[in-house]
Amino acid sequence: MKRFIENTLESNWLWWVARLLILAMFIASGLAKLIDFEGGMAVMREAELHPDWLFNIATIVVLLAGSILILSDRLVWLGAGMLSVFLILIIFLVHTFWLFSGEKAENALNFVFEDIAVIGGLIAVAIISHLRKKLKA
C-alpha cells in the first residue's frame, strides 16, 4: 500500500490534475471573459476599471497565459507569478474591505483570504515544479 501511495504522489497524472484543480477558477474566468466579451467588460465597469475593453483583454491574457504556463509545466514560476500579481491587484482594486463596513466588509475580507490562500497554492506549485525537475535531473 505504501508503494502505491508513493507511486501515485510521484505520478505525472496526479501532478497534472493538481495543477488543473488550482487553475480551474482562472481558466473558467478567462474563458468566460473571452467567450462573453461584453459580459467581461461589464465586470470591469462594475469594478470601475476603465477602459473596460483594455482591462478585459489584459485579464484574459493573464488568466489564460498564466494557466497555460503552469499546465504545460514550463516557466511555472512565471505563470504562478502572473496569477499571484493578478490576485494581489484584485485585492487592492476590487476586494477593498477597508472601505466598507458590516457584512460588505466581511464578504470582501473573505475574498481576500481566499485570494491569499490561492497565492500560497501557486507558490507551492512553483516550488514543486522546480523540485520535480531537479529530482529528474
C-alpha positions in Angstrom: 0.0 0.0 0.0 2.8 2.4 0.9 4.4 1.9 -2.6 1.0 2.6 -4.3 0.7 5.9 -2.4 4.3 6.8 -3.2 3.8 6.0 -6.9 0.6 8.0 -7.0 2.1 11.0 -5.3 5.0 10.9 -7.7 2.9 10.3 -10.8 2.7 12.7 -13.7 -1.0 12.4 -14.0 -1.6 13.4 -10.4 0.8 16.4 -10.8 -1.3 17.5 -13.9 -4.6 17.0 -12.0 -3.3 19.1 -9.1 -2.3 21.9 -11.4 -5.6 21.8 -13.2 -7.6 22.0 -10.0 -5.7 25.0 -8.7 -6.1 26.7 -12.1 -9.8 25.8 -12.6 -11.1 29.2 -11.5 -8.5 31.1 -13.6 -9.3 29.1 -16.7 -13.0 29.3 -16.3 -12.9 33.1 -15.6 -10.5 33.7 -18.6 -12.7 31.7 -21.0 -15.9 33.3 -19.7 -14.5 36.8 -20.3 -13.2 35.7 -23.8 -16.5 34.0 -24.9 -18.7 36.7 -23.4 -16.6 39.7 -24.0 -19.4 42.1 -23.3 -20.1 40.4 -20.0 -16.4 40.7 -19.2 -16.4 44.4 -19.9 -19.5 44.7 -17.7 -17.5 43.2 -14.8 -14.7 45.7 -15.5 -17.1 48.6 -15.5 -18.7 47.3 -12.2 -15.2 47.3 -10.7 -14.7 50.9 -12.1 -11.8 49.8 -14.3 -11.5 51.9 -17.4 -11.1 51.5 -20.3 -13.2 48.3 -19.8 -12.1 46.7 -23.0 -8.4 47.0 -22.2 -8.8 45.6 -18.7 -10.9 42.8 -20.0 -8.2 41.9 -22.6 -5.4 42.1 -20.1 -7.3 39.9 -17.7 -8.0 37.3 -20.3 -4.3 37.2 -21.4 -3.0 37.0 -17.8 -5.5 34.3 -16.7 -5.1 32.1 -19.8 -1.4 32.6 -20.4 -0.5 32.0 -16.7 -2.6 28.9 -16.7 -1.1 27.6 -19.9 2.4 28.1 -18.5 1.6 26.2 -15.3 -0.4 23.4 -17.0 2.4 22.8 -19.6 4.9 22.7 -16.7 7.0 25.3 -18.4 8.1 28.5 -16.7 5.7 27.6 -13.9 7.3 30.3 -11.7 6.3 32.9 -14.3 2.8 31.7 -14.6 2.4 31.5 -10.8 3.9 35.0 -10.6 1.5 36.4 -13.2 -1.6 34.9 -11.5 -0.3 35.9 -8.0 0.2 39.5 -9.0 -3.3 39.5 -10.6 -4.8 38.3 -7.3 -2.9 41.0 -5.4 -4.2 43.6 -7.8 -7.7 42.2 -7.3 -7.4 42.6 -3.6 -6.4 46.3 -3.9 -8.8 47.2 -6.8 -11.9 45.0 -6.1 -11.9 43.4 -2.6 -11.3 46.7 -0.8 -12.7 45.5 2.6 -11.1 48.5 4.4 -13.5 50.9 2.5 -16.7 49.1 3.7 -18.3 48.2 7.0 -20.5 45.4 8.2 -21.5 42.5 6.0 -20.0 44.0 2.9 -16.6 44.4 4.6 -16.8 40.8 5.9 -17.6 39.4 2.5 -14.7 41.4 0.8 -12.3 40.2 3.6 -13.4 36.6 3.0 -12.4 37.0 -0.7 -9.1 38.5 0.3 -8.3 35.4 2.5 -9.3 33.2 -0.4 -7.0 35.1 -2.7 -4.2 34.8 -0.2 -4.7 31.1 0.1 -4.6 30.7 -3.7 -1.4 32.7 -3.9 0.1 30.3 -1.4 -1.0 27.4 -3.6 0.5 29.0 -6.6 3.8 29.5 -4.8 3.7 25.8 -3.7 3.1 24.7 -7.4 6.1 26.7 -8.5 8.3 25.2 -5.8 7.0 21.6 -6.5 7.6 22.1 -10.3 11.2 23.2 -9.6 11.9 20.4 -7.2 10.4 17.7 -9.5 12.6 18.9 -12.3 15.7 18.8 -10.0 14.8 15.3 -9.0 14.5 14.1 -12.6 17.9 15.6 -13.5 
